[in-house]
Amino acid sequence: MEISNLNYLSNLAEYDSSRDIAYGDMNSEFKFYGYLEPGYFLICFPADAHLVGGHIDKEQTVKKVVYKVAL
């Protein structure tokens, strides 16, 4: 998993409101990267870009559930 602020992404594509997604590259040194162990979870906020499964060196099933909470 990689997490960075949207302001640190390069090559940021236009936001796709129908899919609620925007793509960009996390080439910045201002990012967190690591693994989540089974049973752990991560909360991301609207300014947090995240990449799930980007550093898996062997094939695994990645489970991702997204809940959006209006603030």
N, CA, C, O and CB atoms as a CASP TS submission, in Angstrom:
PFRMAT TS
TARGET T0000
AUTHOR 0000-0000-0000
METHOD Language model
MODEL 1
PARENT N/A
ATOM      1  N   MET     1       0.845  -1.167   0.000  1.00  0.00           N
ATOM      2  CA  MET     1       0.000   0.000   0.000  1.00  0.00           C
ATOM      3  C   MET     1       0.888   1.227   0.000  1.00  0.00           C
ATOM      4  O   MET     1       1.911   1.267   0.684  1.00  0.00           O
ATOM      5  CB  MET     1      -0.960   0.000   1.208  1.00  0.00           C
ATOM      6  N   GLU     2       0.487   2.235  -0.779  1.00  0.00           N
ATOM      7  CA  GLU     2       1.138   3.539  -0.755  1.00  0.00           C
ATOM      8  C   GLU     2       0.077   4.594  -0.472  1.00  0.00           C
ATOM      9  O   GLU     2      -1.049   4.500  -0.961  1.00  0.00           O
ATOM     10  CB  GLU     2       1.881   3.831  -2.099  1.00  0.00           C
ATOM     11  N   ILE     3       0.442   5.596   0.317  1.00  0.00           N
ATOM     12  CA  ILE     3      -0.476   6.691   0.636  1.00  0.00           C
ATOM     13  C   ILE     3       0.311   7.990   0.563  1.00  0.00           C
ATOM     14  O   ILE     3       1.421   8.089   1.084  1.00  0.00           O
ATOM     15  CB  ILE     3      -1.134   6.504   2.053  1.00  0.00           C
ATOM     16  N   SER     4      -0.280   8.986  -0.091  1.00  0.00           N
ATOM     17  CA  SER     4       0.330  10.300  -0.189  1.00  0.00           C
ATOM     18  C   SER     4      -0.773  11.338  -0.313  1.00  0.00           C
ATOM     19  O   SER     4      -1.915  11.007  -0.633  1.00  0.00           O
ATOM     20  CB  SER     4       1.307  10.378  -1.392  1.00  0.00           C
ATOM     21  N   ASN     5      -0.434  12.573  -0.063  1.00  0.00           N
ATOM     22  CA  ASN     5      -1.381  13.663  -0.273  1.00  0.00           C
ATOM     23  C   ASN     5      -1.530  13.889  -1.773  1.00  0.00           C
ATOM     24  O   ASN     5      -0.556  13.777  -2.517  1.00  0.00           O
ATOM     25  CB  ASN     5      -0.913  14.968   0.448  1.00  0.00           C
ATOM     26  N   LEU     6      -2.736  14.205  -2.220  1.00  0.00           N
ATOM     27  CA  LEU     6      -2.987  14.445  -3.647  1.00  0.00           C
ATOM     28  C   LEU     6      -2.074  15.510  -4.230  1.00  0.00           C
ATOM     29  O   LEU     6      -1.744  15.461  -5.415  1.00  0.00           O
ATOM     30  CB  LEU     6      -4.427  14.849  -3.859  1.00  0.00           C
ATOM     31  N   ASN     7      -1.663  16.474  -3.413  1.00  0.00           N
ATOM     32  CA  ASN     7      -0.799  17.550  -3.898  1.00  0.00           C
ATOM     33  C   ASN     7       0.588  17.066  -4.315  1.00  0.00           C
ATOM     34  O   ASN     7       1.297  17.778  -5.027  1.00  0.00           O
ATOM     35  CB  ASN     7      -0.661  18.606  -2.836  1.00  0.00           C
ATOM     36  N   TYR     8       0.986  15.874  -3.886  1.00  0.00           N
ATOM     37  CA  TYR     8       2.308  15.347  -4.213  1.00  0.00           C
ATOM     38  C   TYR     8       2.291  14.383  -5.389  1.00  0.00           C
ATOM     39  O   TYR     8       3.334  13.822  -5.724  1.00  0.00           O
ATOM     40  CB  TYR     8       2.891  14.660  -3.014  1.00  0.00           C
ATOM     41  N   LEU     9       1.147  14.172  -6.027  1.00  0.00           N
ATOM     42  CA  LEU     9       1.079  13.287  -7.182  1.00  0.00           C
ATOM     43  C   LEU     9       1.553  14.014  -8.433  1.00  0.00           C
ATOM     44  O   LEU     9       1.347  15.219  -8.581  1.00  0.00           O
ATOM     45  CB  LEU     9      -0.351  12.759  -7.378  1.00  0.00           C
ATOM     46  N   SER    10       2.187  13.270  -9.326  1.00  0.00           N
ATOM     47  CA  SER    10       2.539  13.818 -10.633  1.00  0.00           C
ATOM     48  C   SER    10       1.661  13.140 -11.687  1.00  0.00           C
ATOM     49  O   SER    10       1.068  12.093 -11.429  1.00  0.00           O
ATOM     50  CB  SER    10       4.065  13.610 -10.948  1.00  0.00           C
ATOM     51  N   ASN    11       1.584  13.729 -12.841  1.00  0.00           N
ATOM     52  CA  ASN    11       0.769  13.185 -13.937  1.00  0.00           C
ATOM     53  C   ASN    11      -0.667  12.921 -13.504  1.00  0.00           C
ATOM     54  O   ASN    11      -1.261  11.912 -13.885  1.00  0.00           O
ATOM     55  CB  ASN    11       1.389  11.896 -14.465  1.00  0.00           C
ATOM     56  N   LEU    12      -1.216  13.819 -12.718  1.00  0.00           N
ATOM     57  CA  LEU    12      -2.570  13.641 -12.200  1.00  0.00           C
ATOM     58  C   LEU    12      -3.586  13.779 -13.331  1.00  0.00           C
ATOM     59  O   LEU    12      -3.633  14.799 -14.019  1.00  0.00           O
ATOM     60  CB  LEU    12      -2.866  14.664 -11.081  1.00  0.00           C
ATOM     61  N   ALA    13      -4.388  12.749 -13.508  1.00  0.00           N
ATOM     62  CA  ALA    13      -5.441  12.759 -14.522  1.00  0.00           C
ATOM     63  C   ALA    13      -6.655  13.502 -13.987  1.00  0.00           C
ATOM     64  O   ALA    13      -6.796  13.693 -12.779  1.00  0.00           O
ATOM     65  CB  ALA    13      -5.824  11.317 -14.938  1.00  0.00           C
ATOM     66  N   GLU    14      -7.514  13.913 -14.876  1.00  0.00           N
ATOM     67  CA  GLU    14      -8.729  14.609 -14.471  1.00  0.00           C
ATOM     68  C   GLU    14      -9.619  13.674 -13.654  1.00  0.00           C
ATOM     69  O   GLU    14      -9.735  12.488 -13.961  1.00  0.00           O
ATOM     70  CB  GLU    14      -9.490  15.142 -15.707  1.00  0.00           C
ATOM     71  N   TYR    15     -10.235  14.215 -12.627  1.00  0.00           N
ATOM     72  CA  TYR    15     -11.127  13.453 -11.750  1.00  0.00           C
ATOM     73  C   TYR    15     -12.319  12.930 -12.548  1.00  0.00           C
ATOM     74  O   TYR    15     -12.957  13.684 -13.283  1.00  0.00           O
ATOM     75  CB  TYR    15     -11.609  14.326 -10.563  1.00  0.00           C
ATOM     76  N   ASP    16     -12.616  11.649 -12.402  1.00  0.00           N
ATOM     77  CA  ASP    16     -13.763  11.012 -13.061  1.00  0.00           C
ATOM     78  C   ASP    16     -14.884  10.893 -12.030  1.00  0.00           C
ATOM     79  O   ASP    16     -14.874   9.979 -11.205  1.00  0.00           O
ATOM     80  CB  ASP    16     -13.380   9.594 -13.656  1.00  0.00           C
ATOM     81  N   SER    17     -15.842  11.808 -12.073  1.00  0.00           N
ATOM     82  CA  SER    17     -16.895  11.834 -11.054  1.00  0.00           C
ATOM     83  C   SER    17     -17.826  10.629 -11.159  1.00  0.00           C
ATOM     84  O   SER    17     -18.409  10.228 -10.152  1.00  0.00           O
ATOM     85  CB  SER    17     -17.703  13.118 -11.171  1.00  0.00           C
ATOM     86  N   SER    18     -17.986  10.044 -12.336  1.00  0.00           N
ATOM     87  CA  SER    18     -18.877   8.883 -12.468  1.00  0.00           C
ATOM     88  C   SER    18     -18.300   7.650 -11.773  1.00  0.00           C
ATOM     89  O   SER    18     -19.051   6.791 -11.311  1.00  0.00           O
ATOM     90  CB  SER    18     -19.130   8.573 -13.949  1.00  0.00           C
ATOM     91  N   ARG    19     -16.971   7.561 -11.696  1.00  0.00           N
ATOM     92  CA  ARG    19     -16.312   6.435 -11.019  1.00  0.00           C
ATOM     93  C   ARG    19     -15.691   6.852  -9.693  1.00  0.00           C
ATOM     94  O   ARG    19     -15.171   6.012  -8.959  1.00  0.00           O
ATOM     95  CB  ARG    19     -15.239   5.834 -11.920  1.00  0.00           C
ATOM     96  N   ASP    20     -15.742   8.167  -9.377  1.00  0.00           N
ATOM     97  CA  ASP    20     -15.174   8.720  -8.152  1.00  0.00           C
ATOM     98  C   ASP    20     -13.702   8.335  -8.010  1.00  0.00           C
ATOM     99  O   ASP    20     -13.283   7.784  -6.992  1.00  0.00           O
ATOM    100  CB  ASP    20     -15.968   8.238  -6.931  1.00  0.00           C
ATOM    101  N   ILE    21     -12.923   8.640  -9.060  1.00  0.00           N
ATOM    102  CA  ILE    21     -11.518   8.245  -9.059  1.00  0.00           C
ATOM    103  C   ILE    21     -10.691   9.224  -9.887  1.00  0.00           C
ATOM    104  O   ILE    21     -11.183   9.819 -10.846  1.00  0.00           O
ATOM    105  CB  ILE    21     -11.358   6.812  -9.602  1.00  0.00           C
ATOM    106  N   ALA    22      -9.445   9.378  -9.506  1.00  0.00           N
ATOM    107  CA  ALA    22      -8.459  10.121 -10.286  1.00  0.00           C
ATOM    108  C   ALA    22      -7.147   9.353 -10.192  1.00  0.00           C
ATOM    109  O   ALA    22      -6.808   8.829  -9.131  1.00  0.00           O
ATOM    110  CB  ALA    22      -8.301  11.608  -9.771  1.00  0.00           C
ATOM    111  N   TYR    23      -6.423   9.286 -11.274  1.00  0.00           N
ATOM    112  CA  TYR    23      -5.155   8.563 -11.299  1.00  0.00           C
ATOM    113  C   TYR    23      -3.991   9.537 -11.355  1.00  0.00           C
ATOM    114  O   TYR    23      -4.090  10.611 -11.948  1.00  0.00           O
ATOM    115  CB  TYR    23      -5.101   7.602 -12.493  1.00  0.00           C
ATOM    116  N   GLY    24      -2.896   9.152 -10.734  1.00  0.00           N
ATOM    117  CA  GLY    24      -1.665   9.924 -10.764  1.00  0.00           C
ATOM    118  C   GLY    24      -0.524   9.034 -10.326  1.00  0.00           C
ATOM    119  O   GLY    24      -0.743   7.893  -9.917  1.00  0.00           O
ATOM    120  N   ASP    25       0.694   9.546 -10.407  1.00  0.00           N
ATOM    121  CA  ASP    25       1.883   8.786 -10.023  1.00  0.00           C
ATOM    122  C   ASP    25       2.402   9.263  -8.672  1.00  0.00           C
ATOM    123  O   ASP    25       2.512  10.465  -8.432  1.00  0.00           O
ATOM    124  CB  ASP    25       2.984   8.916 -11.095  1.00  0.00           C
ATOM    125  N   MET    26       2.719   8.318  -7.791  1.00  0.00           N
ATOM    126  CA  MET    26       3.270   8.633  -6.480  1.00  0.00           C
ATOM    127  C   MET    26       4.791   8.544  -6.534  1.00  0.00           C
ATOM    128  O   MET    26       5.392   7.624  -5.979  1.00  0.00           O
ATOM    129  CB  MET    26       2.703   7.681  -5.398  1.00  0.00           C
ATOM    130  N   ASN    27       5.394   9.500  -7.201  1.00  0.00           N
ATOM    131  CA  ASN    27       6.852   9.513  -7.319  1.00  0.00           C
ATOM    132  C   ASN    27       7.511  10.325  -6.222  1.00  0.00           C
ATOM    133  O   ASN    27       8.731  10.492  -6.222  1.00  0.00           O
ATOM    134  CB  ASN    27       7.259  10.059  -8.664  1.00  0.00           C
ATOM    135  N   SER    28       6.739  10.821  -5.308  1.00  0.00           N
ATOM    136  CA  SER    28       7.242  11.711  -4.266  1.00  0.00           C
ATOM    137  C   SER    28       7.899  10.940  -3.129  1.00  0.00           C
ATOM    138  O   SER    28       7.571   9.783  -2.867  1.00  0.00           O
ATOM    139  CB  SER    28       6.114  12.568  -3.722  1.00  0.00           C
ATOM    140  N   GLU    29       8.834  11.609  -2.462  1.00  0.00           N
ATOM    141  CA  GLU    29       9.403  11.039  -1.240  1.00  0.00           C
ATOM    142  C   GLU    29       8.460  11.247  -0.058  1.00  0.00           C
ATOM    143  O   GLU    29       8.678  10.684   1.014  1.00  0.00           O
ATOM    144  CB  GLU    29      10.777  11.666  -0.941  1.00  0.00           C
ATOM    145  N   PHE    30       7.416  12.051  -0.248  1.00  0.00           N
ATOM    146  CA  PHE    30       6.445  12.345   0.803  1.00  0.00           C
ATOM    147  C   PHE    30       5.295  11.356   0.740  1.00  0.00           C
ATOM    148  O   PHE    30       4.165  11.726   0.421  1.00  0.00           O
ATOM    149  CB  PHE    30       5.922  13.787   0.679  1.00  0.00           C
ATOM    150  N   LYS    31       5.583  10.107   1.042  1.00  0.00           N
ATOM    151  CA  LYS    31       4.549   9.078   1.019  1.00  0.00           C
ATOM    152  C   LYS    31       4.845   8.033   2.081  1.00  0.00           C
ATOM    153  O   LYS    31       5.977   7.877   2.538  1.00  0.00           O
ATOM    154  CB  LYS    31       4.453   8.424  -0.375  1.00  0.00           C
ATOM    155  N   PHE    32       3.811   7.337   2.451  1.00  0.00           N
ATOM    156  CA  PHE    32       3.929   6.188   3.336  1.00  0.00           C
ATOM    157  C   PHE    32       3.778   4.960   2.461  1.00  0.00           C
ATOM    158  O   PHE    32       2.933   4.935   1.566  1.00  0.00           O
ATOM    159  CB  PHE    32       2.857   6.217   4.497  1.00  0.00           C
ATOM    160  N   TYR    33       4.570   3.961   2.703  1.00  0.00           N
ATOM    161  CA  TYR    33       4.345   2.693   2.023  1.00  0.00           C
ATOM    162  C   TYR    33       4.631   1.564   2.991  1.00  0.00           C
ATOM    163  O   TYR    33       5.532   1.645   3.826  1.00  0.00           O
ATOM    164  CB  TYR    33       5.225   2.570   0.753  1.00  0.00           C
ATOM    165  N   GLY    34       3.862   0.535   2.863  1.00  0.00           N
ATOM    166  CA  GLY    34       4.011  -0.605   3.746  1.00  0.00           C
ATOM    167  C   GLY    34       2.908  -1.616   3.513  1.00  0.00           C
ATOM    168  O   GLY    34       2.192  -1.548   2.514  1.00  0.00           O
ATOM    169  N   TYR    35       2.778  -2.530   4.414  1.00  0.00           N
ATOM    170  CA  TYR    35       1.809  -3.616   4.304  1.00  0.00           C
ATOM    171  C   TYR    35       0.831  -3.561   5.464  1.00  0.00           C
ATOM    172  O   TYR    35       1.181  -3.128   6.562  1.00  0.00           O
ATOM    173  CB  TYR    35       2.519  -4.980   4.263  1.00  0.00           C
ATOM    174  N   LEU    36      -0.373  -3.993   5.223  1.00  0.00           N
ATOM    175  CA  LEU    36      -1.353  -4.180   6.300  1.00  0.00           C
ATOM    176  C   LEU    36      -1.441  -5.664   6.596  1.00  0.00           C
ATOM    177  O   LEU    36      -1.644  -6.473   5.691  1.00  0.00           O
ATOM    178  CB  LEU    36      -2.761  -3.596   5.915  1.00  0.00           C
ATOM    179  N   GLU    37      -1.292  -6.012   7.833  1.00  0.00           N
ATOM    180  CA  GLU    37      -1.419  -7.405   8.241  1.00  0.00           C
ATOM    181  C   GLU    37      -2.896  -7.787   8.276  1.00  0.00           C
ATOM    182  O   GLU    37      -3.756  -6.917   8.415  1.00  0.00           O
ATOM    183  CB  GLU    37      -0.755  -7.642   9.624  1.00  0.00           C
ATOM    184  N   PRO    38      -3.195  -9.072   8.152  1.00  0.00           N
ATOM    185  CA  PRO    38      -4.598  -9.508   8.238  1.00  0.00           C
ATOM    186  C   PRO    38      -5.251  -9.015   9.530  1.00  0.00           C
ATOM    187  O   PRO    38      -4.658  -9.092  10.606  1.00  0.00           O
ATOM    188  CB  PRO    38      -4.690 -11.045   8.157  1.00  0.00           C
ATOM    189  N   GLY    39      -6.465  -8.514   9.410  1.00  0.00           N
ATOM    190  CA  GLY    39      -7.196  -8.018  10.564  1.00  0.00           C
ATOM    191  C   GLY    39      -7.040  -6.524  10.797  1.00  0.00           C
ATOM    192  O   GLY    39      -7.735  -5.960  11.642  1.00  0.00           O
ATOM    193  N   TYR    40      -6.144  -5.874  10.069  1.00  0.00           N
ATOM    194  CA  TYR    40      -5.942  -4.434  10.202  1.00  0.00           C
ATOM    195  C   TYR    40      -6.687  -3.704   9.095  1.00  0.00           C
ATOM    196  O   TYR    40      -7.055  -4.300   8.083  1.00  0.00           O
ATOM    197  CB  TYR    40      -4.438  -4.083  10.166  1.00  0.00           C
ATOM    198  N   PHE    41      -6.905  -2.407   9.296  1.00  0.00           N
ATOM    199  CA  PHE    41      -7.581  -1.615   8.276  1.00  0.00           C
ATOM    200  C   PHE    41      -6.954  -0.238   8.215  1.00  0.00           C
ATOM    201  O   PHE    41      -6.159   0.142   9.075  1.00  0.00           O
ATOM    202  CB  PHE    41      -9.095  -1.512   8.562  1.00  0.00           C
ATOM    203  N   LEU    42      -7.323   0.497   7.189  1.00  0.00           N
ATOM    204  CA  LEU    42      -6.775   1.819   6.972  1.00  0.00           C
ATOM    205  C   LEU    42      -7.913   2.774   6.665  1.00  0.00           C
ATOM    206  O   LEU    42      -8.832   2.434   5.920  1.00  0.00           O
ATOM    207  CB  LEU    42      -5.732   1.812   5.833  1.00  0.00           C
ATOM    208  N   ILE    43      -7.855   3.954   7.232  1.00  0.00           N
ATOM    209  CA  ILE    43      -8.827   5.005   6.934  1.00  0.00           C
ATOM    210  C   ILE    43      -8.107   6.075   6.123  1.00  0.00           C
ATOM    211  O   ILE    43      -7.073   6.592   6.548  1.00  0.00           O
ATOM    212  CB  ILE    43      -9.458   5.609   8.250  1.00  0.00           C
ATOM    213  N   CYS    44      -8.655   6.406   4.951  1.00  0.00           N
ATOM    214  CA  CYS    44      -8.118   7.470   4.110  1.00  0.00           C
ATOM    215  C   CYS    44      -9.122   8.604   4.049  1.00  0.00           C
ATOM    216  O   CYS    44     -10.332   8.379   4.034  1.00  0.00           O
ATOM    217  CB  CYS    44      -7.789   6.950   2.688  1.00  0.00           C
ATOM    218  N   PHE    45      -8.617   9.808   4.015  1.00  0.00           N
ATOM    219  CA  PHE    45      -9.454  10.997   3.919  1.00  0.00           C
ATOM    220  C   PHE    45      -9.442  11.506   2.480  1.00  0.00           C
ATOM    221  O   PHE    45      -8.613  11.061   1.686  1.00  0.00           O
ATOM    222  CB  PHE    45      -8.968  12.099   4.899  1.00  0.00           C
ATOM    223  N   PRO    46     -10.335  12.425   2.122  1.00  0.00           N
ATOM    224  CA  PRO    46     -10.450  12.862   0.725  1.00  0.00           C
ATOM    225  C   PRO    46      -9.144  13.358   0.088  1.00  0.00           C
ATOM    226  O   PRO    46      -8.979  13.236  -1.126  1.00  0.00           O
ATOM    227  CB  PRO    46     -11.461  13.948   0.641  1.00  0.00           C
ATOM    228  N   ALA    47      -8.233  13.902   0.861  1.00  0.00           N
ATOM    229  CA  ALA    47      -6.965  14.389   0.301  1.00  0.00           C
ATOM    230  C   ALA    47      -5.889  13.309   0.232  1.00  0.00           C
ATOM    231  O   ALA    47      -4.761  13.591  -0.171  1.00  0.00           O
ATOM    232  CB  ALA    47      -6.454  15.549   1.123  1.00  0.00           C
ATOM    233  N   ASP    48      -6.221  12.078   0.620  1.00  0.00           N
ATOM    234  CA  ASP    48      -5.260  10.974   0.635  1.00  0.00           C
ATOM    235  C   ASP    48      -5.377  10.137  -0.631  1.00  0.00           C
ATOM    236  O   ASP    48      -6.402   9.498  -0.869  1.00  0.00           O
ATOM    237  CB  ASP    48      -5.474  10.092   1.872  1.00  0.00           C
ATOM    238  N   ALA    49      -4.333  10.144  -1.433  1.00  0.00           N
ATOM    239  CA  ALA    49      -4.268   9.224  -2.572  1.00  0.00           C
ATOM    240  C   ALA    49      -3.763   7.896  -2.035  1.00  0.00           C
ATOM    241  O   ALA    49      -2.884   7.869  -1.173  1.00  0.00           O
ATOM    242  CB  ALA    49      -3.335   9.775  -3.729  1.00  0.00           C
ATOM    243  N   HIS    50      -4.308   6.798  -2.534  1.00  0.00           N
ATOM    244  CA  HIS    50      -3.863   5.500  -2.047  1.00  0.00           C
ATOM    245  C   HIS    50      -3.788   4.492  -3.187  1.00  0.00           C
ATOM    246  O   HIS    50      -4.584   4.524  -4.125  1.00  0.00           O
ATOM    247  CB  HIS    50      -4.801   4.990  -0.950  1.00  0.00           C
ATOM    248  N   LEU    51      -2.821   3.609  -3.081  1.00  0.00           N
ATOM    249  CA  LEU    51      -2.588   2.538  -4.039  1.00  0.00           C
ATOM    250  C   LEU    51      -2.564   1.245  -3.251  1.00  0.00           C
ATOM    251  O   LEU    51      -1.700   1.042  -2.397  1.00  0.00           O
ATOM    252  CB  LEU    51      -1.256   2.748  -4.850  1.00  0.00           C
ATOM    253  N   VAL    52      -3.500   0.385  -3.535  1.00  0.00           N
ATOM    254  CA  VAL    52      -3.606  -0.895  -2.821  1.00  0.00           C
ATOM    255  C   VAL    52      -2.992  -1.993  -3.677  1.00  0.00           C
ATOM    256  O   VAL    52      -3.295  -2.095  -4.866  1.00  0.00           O
ATOM    257  CB  VAL    52      -5.094  -1.231  -2.479  1.00  0.00           C
ATOM    258  N   GLY    53      -2.139  -2.808  -3.088  1.00  0.00           N
ATOM    259  CA  GLY    53      -1.570  -3.949  -3.800  1.00  0.00           C
ATOM    260  C   GLY    53      -0.445  -3.597  -4.745  1.00  0.00           C
ATOM    261  O   GLY    53      -0.096  -4.410  -5.601  1.00  0.00           O
ATOM    262  N   GLY    54       0.134  -2.422  -4.625  1.00  0.00           N
ATOM    263  CA  GLY    54       1.185  -2.001  -5.539  1.00  0.00           C
ATOM    264  C   GLY    54       2.533  -2.648  -5.298  1.00  0.00           C
ATOM    265  O   GLY    54       3.391  -2.604  -6.179  1.00  0.00           O
ATOM    266  N   HIS    55       2.752  -3.246  -4.141  1.00  0.00           N
ATOM    267  CA  HIS    55       4.069  -3.797  -3.815  1.00  0.00           C
ATOM    268  C   HIS    55       3.999  -5.270  -3.446  1.00  0.00           C
ATOM    269  O   HIS    55       4.855  -5.774  -2.719  1.00  0.00           O
ATOM    270  CB  HIS    55       4.693  -3.018  -2.676  1.00  0.00           C
ATOM    271  N   ILE    56       3.012  -5.941  -3.932  1.00  0.00           N
ATOM    272  CA  ILE    56       2.902  -7.371  -3.619  1.00  0.00           C
ATOM    273  C   ILE    56       3.833  -8.130  -4.552  1.00  0.00           C
ATOM    274  O   ILE    56       3.681  -8.070  -5.772  1.00  0.00           O
ATOM    275  CB  ILE    56       1.420  -7.883  -3.760  1.00  0.00           C
ATOM    276  N   ASP    57       4.793  -8.841  -3.980  1.00  0.00           N
ATOM    277  CA  ASP    57       5.757  -9.551  -4.805  1.00  0.00           C
ATOM    278  C   ASP    57       5.300 -10.969  -5.159  1.00  0.00           C
ATOM    279  O   ASP    57       5.982 -11.670  -5.907  1.00  0.00           O
ATOM    280  CB  ASP    57       7.087  -9.606  -4.096  1.00  0.00           C
ATOM    281  N   LYS    58       4.181 -11.382  -4.639  1.00  0.00           N
ATOM    282  CA  LYS    58       3.603 -12.666  -5.023  1.00  0.00           C
ATOM    283  C   LYS    58       2.099 -12.480  -5.159  1.00  0.00           C
ATOM    284  O   LYS    58       1.523 -11.566  -4.569  1.00  0.00           O
ATOM    285  CB  LYS    58       3.944 -13.787  -3.980  1.00  0.00           C
ATOM    286  N   GLU    59       1.484 -13.325  -5.918  1.00  0.00           N
ATOM    287  CA  GLU    59       0.050 -13.184  -6.164  1.00  0.00           C
ATOM    288  C   GLU    59      -0.739 -13.423  -4.889  1.00  0.00           C
ATOM    289  O   GLU    59      -0.555 -14.432  -4.208  1.00  0.00           O
ATOM    290  CB  GLU    59      -0.409 -14.154  -7.258  1.00  0.00           C
ATOM    291  N   GLN    60      -1.625 -12.478  -4.574  1.00  0.00           N
ATOM    292  CA  GLN    60      -2.478 -12.566  -3.397  1.00  0.00           C
ATOM    293  C   GLN    60      -3.841 -12.001  -3.748  1.00  0.00           C
ATOM    294  O   GLN    60      -3.996 -11.271  -4.727  1.00  0.00           O
ATOM    295  CB  GLN    60      -1.856 -11.813  -2.188  1.00  0.00           C
ATOM    296  N   THR    61      -4.810 -12.344  -2.946  1.00  0.00           N
ATOM    297  CA  THR    61      -6.120 -11.738  -3.089  1.00  0.00           C
ATOM    298  C   THR    61      -6.149 -10.485  -2.222  1.00  0.00           C
ATOM    299  O   THR    61      -5.946 -10.557  -1.010  1.00  0.00           O
ATOM    300  CB  THR    61      -7.259 -12.736  -2.693  1.00  0.00           C
ATOM    301  N   VAL    62      -6.400  -9.354  -2.838  1.00  0.00           N
ATOM    302  CA  VAL    62      -6.481  -8.097  -2.102  1.00  0.00           C
ATOM    303  C   VAL    62      -7.949  -7.763  -1.943  1.00  0.00           C
ATOM    304  O   VAL    62      -8.680  -7.649  -2.927  1.00  0.00           O
ATOM    305  CB  VAL    62      -5.707  -6.941  -2.829  1.00  0.00           C
ATOM    306  N   LYS    63      -8.377  -7.606  -0.702  1.00  0.00           N
ATOM    307  CA  LYS    63      -9.767  -7.253  -0.427  1.00  0.00           C
ATOM    308  C   LYS    63      -9.826  -5.786  -0.074  1.00  0.00           C
ATOM    309  O   LYS    63      -9.069  -5.306   0.770  1.00  0.00           O
ATOM    310  CB  LYS    63     -10.362  -8.122   0.715  1.00  0.00           C
ATOM    311  N   LYS    64     -10.723  -5.082  -0.719  1.00  0.00           N
ATOM    312  CA  LYS    64     -10.856  -3.659  -0.482  1.00  0.00           C
ATOM    313  C   LYS    64     -12.334  -3.333  -0.399  1.00  0.00           C
ATOM    314  O   LYS    64     -13.110  -3.673  -1.291  1.00  0.00           O
ATOM    315  CB  LYS    64     -10.157  -2.829  -1.593  1.00  0.00           C
ATOM    316  N   VAL    65     -12.712  -2.673   0.676  1.00  0.00           N
ATOM    317  CA  VAL    65     -14.079  -2.229   0.858  1.00  0.00           C
ATOM    318  C   VAL    65     -14.036  -0.725   1.089  1.00  0.00           C
ATOM    319  O   VAL    65     -13.251  -0.240   1.905  1.00  0.00           O
ATOM    320  CB  VAL    65     -14.779  -2.979   2.046  1.00  0.00           C
ATOM    321  N   VAL    66     -14.862  -0.001   0.385  1.00  0.00           N
ATOM    322  CA  VAL    66     -14.871   1.458   0.507  1.00  0.00           C
ATOM    323  C   VAL    66     -16.209   1.906   1.064  1.00  0.00           C
ATOM    324  O   VAL    66     -17.261   1.595   0.506  1.00  0.00           O
ATOM    325  CB  VAL    66     -14.594   2.136  -0.860  1.00  0.00           C
ATOM    326  N   TYR    67     -16.161   2.630   2.156  1.00  0.00           N
ATOM    327  CA  TYR    67     -17.340   3.264   2.735  1.00  0.00           C
ATOM    328  C   TYR    67     -17.114   4.765   2.670  1.00  0.00           C
ATOM    329  O   TYR    67     -16.051   5.252   3.053  1.00  0.00           O
ATOM    330  CB  TYR    67     -17.602   2.781   4.215  1.00  0.00           C
ATOM    331  N   LYS    68     -18.077   5.477   2.202  1.00  0.00           N
ATOM    332  CA  LYS    68     -17.959   6.939   2.144  1.00  0.00           C
ATOM    333  C   LYS    68     -18.927   7.532   3.143  1.00  0.00           C
ATOM    334  O   LYS    68     -20.109   7.191   3.174  1.00  0.00           O
ATOM    335  CB  LYS    68     -18.241   7.484   0.706  1.00  0.00           C
ATOM    336  N   VAL    69     -18.400   8.428   3.959  1.00  0.00           N
ATOM    337  CA  VAL    69     -19.195   9.058   5.004  1.00  0.00           C
ATOM    338  C   VAL    69     -19.268  10.554   4.709  1.00  0.00           C
ATOM    339  O   VAL    69     -18.240  11.220   4.593  1.00  0.00           O
ATOM    340  CB  VAL    69     -18.589   8.789   6.424  1.00  0.00           C
ATOM    341  N   ALA    70     -20.473  11.069   4.590  1.00  0.00           N
ATOM    342  CA  ALA    70     -20.643  12.504   4.368  1.00  0.00           C
ATOM    343  C   ALA    70     -20.289  13.249   5.660  1.00  0.00           C
ATOM    344  O   ALA    70     -20.746  12.886   6.744  1.00  0.00           O
ATOM    345  CB  ALA    70     -22.107  12.834   3.914  1.00  0.00           C
ATOM    346  N   LEU    71     -19.487  14.270   5.527  1.00  0.00           N
ATOM    347  CA  LEU    71     -19.069  15.046   6.703  1.00  0.00           C
ATOM    348  C   LEU    71     -19.738  16.386   6.710  1.00  0.00           C
ATOM    349  O   LEU    71     -19.512  17.184   7.620  1.00  0.00           O
ATOM    350  CB  LEU    71     -17.555  15.222   6.737  1.00  0.00           C
TER
END
